[in-house]
């Protein structure tokens, strides 16, 4: 079921050259990207140069590394030296970084052909991808529906097989939501397992880079490559043991927590699919443990207060002096900065920055920010006591509903981030995997949250579910590798 293993086998057996493989992906991009808007920038020349390097290595009979020659894409908030990186914003239009993000350095060392930079919500602020400067990425299962966000282009490109895998970033669910909507695997690693060096920051205490892939095995392979410790990121710890060799372990005795409250607040199709998935885990020998999280209703408000505040600080450098095109006519420097931001930021970004700046101001700081930080600590403590003292893994829907029509305005009570943000507030690893379809044949995703640095456990649980169900729910929109 691994797309990466299948492609690497074809390369090693010389059934296809890396150039031919890369060209086949570029042809798919040419045919589909205008309709799906999955990629903002296409890097054909760079991809083909890397492919030729891999072909030379194959011709010499040299062994390929895990991701060598496998065409991929990265979210457009990950720094790529000399390649335009816009964060889907007018503010960074035309900006070409002078350094590579750590994750991209690691993939370049693997000779991974970069096909392009993926569409996203502007500066990762959104959950549908529709705040992008160029418009949102479309869902390949139904182009009238959103791909999810903020890493919508990363998911759309993999679901449509315009990339073998992709990298996204997850601040409150931005990998897992689009993975759920597009029928893919999306891994949000433990905070600190993957370096954030070169990631354009939104909320630094919550976000992590991770893979969006066709299968759990693919996600494990990618995660093992990108999870090296980086001294340039003081939060970076890396991982002590690779996850891919641990796939296939028995789930007998694994305690999986499940909350009736969360299932009850999800849509009927979503609740049904997750309950059926829980039955599969019971069949595999896992023990289902009822759990309840009493502070669930406070998770989203705390997340919004803290993330908006961190965004206000992190995006302060976009002022027309350090970054961004400055306004032409202005009265003084404050007027210039105000005009620059008004012209170059989209509505959602401006809204979050204004709210974040207000929260950090003198009076509201104590009323909102300080209380939210205190409550964040209490939430982390309660999750440990009420959930992980009783189970090894926590199972829930990824989102209460499936992909909805583009242009739909969701109420604050009907928020797609309601189940995902708890992992970001606490730094826990979480994975979304497909587990069914709704009445409109749109994918349904379920979420597994593990203990800190236990990616191997949740990846193995996802892998065993795929194997037990014979990959029935994996996205199969286009699985051919014809040239």
N, C-alpha and C positions, 0 to 999 in steps of 0.2 A: 504493500500500500504506500510505500515511500516513493514519491516522485523523484527525490534527489538520488536515492539509491538506484532507481531504474535508469535515470539519465547517466549517472556515473558509470554504470555497467555498460551502457551503450558506447560510451566514449572509450572505456578501457578495452572493449572487444573490437573497437574500430568499426562498429556498425554505422557510426556517424562521426563526422569530424566536429570539433568544437565550433569552428566557423559555420558549418552547416546548421548546427543546432542553434547557434546565436542568431543566424540569419532567419531561421524559421520563427523564432520569437519576435524578431524585429518586423517580420512580415505580418504577424498577428497584430502587433501594435499598430502598424500602418492601417490595417483593415478595421480595427475596433476602437482605437483610442479616440477618434473623432466623435464616436457615439457614446463612449463610456466616460471620457474625461478622467481616466485613471492616472495618467502621467502628465505632469506639467512640462518637464524637460525630457527629451529623448537623447540619449548619449550613444548614438550608433557608432561613431568613430572609436570612442574609448572601448566599447564592448568588443568590437571586431579586432582591435589591437590586442586585447587581452586574450581573445579566442585564439589568435594566431600563436601567441606565446604558449598556450596550453597545447596546441597541436604539435608544436616543436618538441615539447616535453614528451608527449605520447609517442611520437616517432622515434624517440631515443629509448623507449621502453621504460621510462621512469614512472614510478608509482604516483598516482594522483592523491592529493590531500582531500579531506572530506567534502569541501565545497569547490574544489578546483574545476573550472570549466562549466559550472552550473549558473546559467543566466539569472539575474536577480534585479531587484529594484529597492530603493530606499526612500523613506519619507522625506519631503522637501524641507524638513527642519533639522536634518543631519548634515553637518558641514562636509562638503566635498571640494577639496582644493581645486580651483580653476574652473569649477562647474557651477553654473548659476544655482543659488540656493535662496529661495524667495519666502519660505514659510507661507506661501499662497497669499502674499500681501503686496500691495503697491509700495509699501514702505521699503521693501528689499528688492524691488524689481531691478534686474540687471546686476545684482550683487554677486560677486564671485569670491568665495572665501580664499584666504591665503594659507589655510591649514586644513588637515583632515580630522574628522572625528575619530576617536579611538576605535569604534566599531568598524568604521570604513577602512582604517589602516589594517585591521586584522583581516578583513575580507579581501583587501588588495593583496596582502601577503599570500592569500589562498588562491590568487588569480581568479577571482570571481568576476565574470563579465557584468559590468553595470549597464543595464538597459535604460535606466532613467530615474528621475526624481518624481515621487508620487504626490498626487493631489491630496489636500488636507484642509481642514478648517483653518482659517487664518490664525496663525500663531497658536494652533491647537485649541482654539477657544470655540467649542461647539461639539455636538454629538451626532451631527448628520453629514458633515463635510460641505454643507451648503453656504457656510460663511467664506468659502474660498473666493479669491479674487476672480478666478476664471469660471466659477460656478461649481456645484458639487459633483463628485464622482457618482456615476450611476451604478445601480445594482445589476450585475449581469443576469441574475435570475429573473428580473423584471425591471427594465430600464425606466419605468415610471416611478420606481421606488428608490429611496436613498440607499447608499452603500453603508451608511453609518459613519461615525466620526469619533475622534478627529482624523484617524488614519484611514479614511474612506478609500483613497486611491490605492493604498497599499493592499487593502483587501480586494478591491475590484480587480486589480491587475492580476492577482493570483487566482481568483475565482474564474476569470476569463482566460486563464493560462497565457497571459501576456508576460508572466514572470514565473519562475519555478518556485520562488519564495520571495518575501519582502521583509523589510524592517519597518516597524512603526514605533511610536512612543505612546506611553499610557500614563496619563495624569489622574484620570478619574474613571477610566474604562475605555480609553481611546484606541486600544488594540482589541480588547475583547468585544466591544459593541459591534464594530464592523465585521469582525470574524464571525460573530453570531448571525448577523444579518446576511452574510454572504456564504454561510455554510462551511466555514474554515476553522482551523485551529489558530488560536491567538494566545500567546503566553506573555503575561506581565510578570517578569521575574521579581525576586526579592530585592528590595531597595538595597543597593550596594553591590549586587552580583554582576551588574553590567555597568561599565563606565559611562558617565554622562558627559564626558569631555567632548565638546563639539556638538552637543545637542543645544539648540536654541531654546533657552529656558522659558517656561511658563510658570510652573510652581515647583521650585527646586527640591523641596522636601518630600515630594510625592511621585515625581515622574521617573519612569524607567523605559529604556529602549528594549524592545523584544521582537521576536519573529511572528509573522503571520504566514502560515504554511498550509499545505494540502492535508498533512497528516501529523499525528503526534510524533512519529519517528522523524519526520522532516524538522519539526520544531526542536526536537532534542539535538539533532545534528547541528543546526544553526546556533542554538543556545550554547552548546559546548565550545563553539569557535569564538563567540563574541564575549564570553564571560571570563576573560582574563583580567587580573588586577591591573589597575592603571594608577601610577603614582601621581598623575596630574589631577586626579579626582580624589579628594580626601575622603569621600564616602565609599570609594571603590574597595571591595574586598575580594572580588572574584569568587570562584567556587573551588572547593577542595577536591571534588571527585566528579568525573564526567558522568553525564546522565544517560547517554545513548547505550553504553554497555549494560545498564541496569534495567532496560526495557524487557518485558516478558516475565517478570517475577510474579509469583502467585499473589493474589489479593486475599487469600484466606486469612481471616483474623483482622483485616483492615477495618478500622472503625470509621464509618462515614456518617457525619452528622447531617441531619436534614430538618428544616424548620417548616412546620405546617403554616405558620404565619406568612412566611415569604411565598410559599406555594399558593396560599389562598389569595394573595394580592396580585398574582400574575393572571394573565389571560387563560381561558379554559384550555386552549390548544397547548400553550406553553406548560401549564401545570400538568396536563395529561402526559406530555412527552417526557418531562423530568421524572414524574412518578414511574413511568415505564422504564426509564433508564436506571432508576434506583433498584427496580426489580432485577435488572440485568446484573447489577453489582451484587445483589443478594445471591443470585445464581452462581456468581464467580467466587463466593465464599466470604464476601465482605459482610460486616455486621452493621445494620442501619440503626443509628442512635438518634432518637428525637432530641432536639435541642431548641432553645429559645434565646433570642438576643434582645434583652429588654430596652437597649438604647438605640435600636435600629432607626427610630424616627429622628434622631438627632444627627445621624451621620451626614446626610446631605447638607443641612444648614452649616455644620462645622466645615465641611469640605468647601462650600462656596465662600464662606468668610475667609478662610485661610488661603485658598487658591487665588481669589481675587486680590488679596493683600500682597501675596508674593508676586503676582503678575504686575501689580503697580510698581513694585521695586525693580523687578527684572527687566521690564520694558522701558525703564527710565532712560536708557541709553539711546533710544530712538527719538532723537530730538532735532535732526537736521544738521547737527554738528559732528557727533560721533558716527551715527548711522542715519540713513534716510535722506531723501532729497529735500533741501530746505526751501521754504516759501520764498518767492521772489521779492515781494513787497511787504514790509512790516514796519511798525513804529519803533519797537525795541526788541531785545532778545526774548523776553517773555512772550511777546506777541508773535515773534517768529516761531518759537517752539509750539505755541498753541495752534497757529495756522498749519504748521508742518504736520502735526499729529491729526488735526481735523481733516486735512486733505488726503492723508496716506493710510490711515487706519480705517477699517470697516466699522459698521455700527456695533457689532457684538464686542469687538475689541475695545472700542471707546467706552461702551457701557461697563465692561468689567474693570477697566482701568479707573474710571471715575468712582465706581463703588469701592474698589480697593483703596484708592487714595483717601476717600472719605473715612473708611474703616480705620485707617492708620493715623488719622488726624487726632488731635489732642483729646477731645471728649469721647468720641466713639471707640477709641483704642481700648479703653477700660471696659466699655459696655459690650463690645463685640469681640475684638481680636483677642484680648487677654482671656476672656471667658471661653472662647472657642479653643484656644490652646490648652487650657485646663481640661476642657471636656474631651479633647483629643486624647489626652493621657488616660482619662477615665475610660473612654471607649476601648482603647487598646487593652487596658487591664480587664475590662469586662469580657471582651472577646476571648481572652485567654481563659478566664474563669468559667464563663457560661458555655463556651463552645469547645475550645481545644484542651481543656482539662478532661473532657468527656469523649473526644474523638480525635482521629489523626487528620482527617480531611473533612472539609465542610462542603456540602453539595447544595446548589441553589440554581434557579434560572440565571442566565447571564443578564437578561433584560426581561421585563414583564410582557413584552410583545415582540412581534416580528417586524421586519422592515415595512415602513409605511410609505405612503405616497409622498413624492417630493412636494415641498411647499406647505406641508402640514404643520400647523402651530400646536405644539403640545403644551398642555397646562403644566404648571409647576408640580402639581400632585401626580401627574402621569409622566414621570421623568425616567428616561432610559438608564440613567446613572444610578438608580436607587439601590441596586444590588452590587454594583462594582466598586463604588468609592471606598467601602470599608477596607479593602485590600490596600488602597493607596494611602489612606490615613495611618495605617498600621505597618506598612512596608512589607506585608505578607505576599508570597507568590500566589498567582491565580491564573487559571487557564480556562478558556472557553472552547468547548468542542460541540460539534453538531450532534443532535440526538433525536431529530424528527422533523416533521413538516406540518404546517398549519393547513387549514382548509383551502387556501389559495396556493398551496404547494411551495410556500416560502420556508426557508430553513429556520429551525429552532435551535438555539444554543443553550447549553447548560454550563455552569461554572463550578470548578473545583478550586477551593482555596486551601492552601497547605500552611504548615508552620515555616518559620524563617529558614531559608536555604534548603528547603525540602522539595526543590523542583523535580528531582528524580522521582519522588513519590507521586506527585500529581501527573507528571508526564507518563509514568507507567500506568496509572489508573486510566488515563485517557487512551493509551495504547491498547490496554487489555479490553476496554469497551469497544474500540474499533475492531479488534480481532474477534471478539465474541459476536458482534453484529455483522461481521464480514464486510465492514466498511460501507454498510448500507446508507449511511447518512453523509458520507463524504461528498463534497461538491464534484459533480461529474458533468459539468456543462460542456467541457471540451478536454478530453483526455488523450487525444491522439498526438503523436509526435511526428506527423508527416512533414516532409521537407518540400 
